[in-house]
Amino acid sequence: MAYTYTDDMKKRLRRIEGQVRGVLRLMDEEKSCKEVISQLSAVRNAADKAIAQIVAENLQQCILEEQQAGGDGSKMVQEAIELLVKSR
């Protein structure tokens, strides 16, 4: 099975990487806890969106492949739900 990792997904992760560097810079500059936490919350939200995008796009492909093999895709949906729950 080939997984799909689009340029958009990678772009999201590079943006998150930049946000994390920004948080470290805030810490180095001894900015307030409020500023640091605010930026970390933005990182978490961005990561949640990246996770959802990766799961959604790959789930669609996995279901199609399972259906072609004679399955109904329900196992893949359950696994995707479990992944999303674990990520929180």
N, C-alpha and C positions, 0 to 999 in steps of 0.2 A: 504494500500500500504506500502510495506517495502522498505525503502531506503537503499542504499548500501554505506557504509563507510568502505573502505578497509584499511588494515594495511598500505599500501603505502600512502594513503591519510593522515592517522594519523601521519605517519612518516614525511611527508612534513610539517604538522602543528607543530610538535615538533621541526623541524629544524627552522621554522619561529620563534617559541618561543625563541629558542636559539639566533637567530639573533637579536631579539628585546632586549634581555638581553645584548647582545654585544653593541647595540646602547646606552643603558643606561649606560653601563660601560664607553664607550667613552665620554659620557656627564659628568659623575662623574670625569673622568680624565681630563676634560676640553680640549679635543681634538678639532681640528679645525672644523669649520662649514662644510667645504668641506668633511671631513672624515665622519661626522655624516650624512650628506645628501646622500653621496655615499652609506652608509650602509642602510639607510632608503629606498633608491631606490631599493636596492637588496631585502629588505623585501617586498616592494610593488610588484616587479616582481614575487617573490615566491608566494605571496598571489594570484596574478592574475592566475598563473598556477594552484594553488590548486583549485580555483574557477572553472576554465575551466574543470579540471579533474572531480570534483564533479558533475557539471552540465552534462557533456558528459556521464559519466557512469550511472547517474540516469535517464537521458533523454531516453537512450536506453531502460531501463527497463520500464519506464512510457509509451513509445510508444507501446511496446509489449503488455502491459496490456490493453491499450486503444484499440488496434487492436483486441485483444481477446474479448473485450466487444462490438465490432462492429464499433468502430470509426476508423478514418484514421490517427490519430496521429498529425494532423496539429495544433491542439490547444496546444498540449504539446510543439511542436517546437516553436510556438510563445511565450509561457510562458518562455521557456529557453532563447530565444533571449532577451526578456525583462529583465530577471535576469542578463544576461551578460552585457547588456547596463547599467543597474542600478549600477552594481558593479564598473563601471569606472566613 
